[in-house]
C-alpha cells in the first residue's frame, strides 16, 4: 500500500476506492439505492462515498463488499490501495 503523503493524495485514494465500488456496483447491474439499502447505508452517503467525498470506515467497506457479494480486500485491490 502506498503511503499517503498529504491531503490531495488522501483524497485521490478515497476517489479511487469510490470508483472501484461504483464499477463493481454497475458491473452487477445494481442501482446506487439498491446497494445502499443492502449495505445498510444511506443512499446519499453512498453517493458521497462513490464520488470520494466521504471518508469511508472499514466497517462500511465490509458492509458494501458483503452487499456486492464480494470481499473488502477485492474492493481495496481494485482501488489499488
Secondary structure, DSSP 8 states (H G I E B T S, - for coil): -----SHHHHHHHHHHHHHHHHHHHHHTT--HHHHHHHHT--HHHHHHHHTT-S---HHHHHHHHHHTTS-HHHHHHHTT-
